[in-house]
Amino acid sequence: MKNILLTIITAISLSLSGCNGSVETSSSESGGETHRQSLSTTEVYKYDGSLQCRGGGVSMAEMASALTENGIHVISSYSDVDGYYRIALCGATTGVIHVFEIDDSGLDQATALGFRPLSDLPGLYEPDSQTE
């Protein structure tokens, strides 16, 4: 039930955000005309550190703050699991990750803060790969 709700919320968020990878900019130098500029983004993730039966971990808001405080623009974010099987044992890791869509220009800085490109996580379920 929790995964279904998360999927619905994510789908609604994505549909409202436009997800078209472009940004409108306005410039007085060009006579106030509006231009569309492509924005190249990537998704990065970091484990929240939560443990089974104990919870805890770092909140998504705290991780987002770490990115923005270092000049990295966060476009969107969501929580997920890494897709790996885990033993059911109190104190074992949960595999919960926080994923952030950022400008490609901030990738090196995000990596220095301990984030990794989502594409490096082979266990994560990718719905688009199942439709083809």
Residue, then its C-alpha position, 0 to 999 in steps of 0.5 A: m500500500k505504501n509503495i502504491l501511494l508513493t507511486i501515485i504521489t510521484a506520478i502527480s508530482l511529475s505531471l505537475s512539474g512539466c518534466n519537459g527539461s526546459v526552462e523559460t527565461s526572459s531577457s530585457e536585452s532581447g526586447g523582453e522576449t521569452h526564450r526556452q533554454s534546455l536544462s540538462t539534469t541528472e538524478v543523484y541519491k544518498y542512503d538515509g541511514s535508517l535501520q529496521c525496527r529503529g528508524g532514524g536516518v537523515s530526512m529528505a529536507e536535511m539532505a536537500s538543505a545540504l545540496t542547496e547550501n552548497g549552491i546545487h539547485v534541487i529541481s525535484s526529490y523523492s524517496d525510494v528503496d535501492g532495490y536490493y534484498r535485505i535480511a529482516l533483522c532489527g538493526a539492519t539497514t533499510g535501503v531507503i534512499h533520497v533521490f534528487e534531480i539536480d542540474d548537471s553542473g552540480l554533479d561533481q559538487a554533489t558527489a563530493l558531498g557523498f551523493r551518487p548518480l542514480s544510474d550507478l545503482p543497478g538494483l533500483y527498479e526502473p519502470d520505463s525499462q519494463t515497458e519496452 
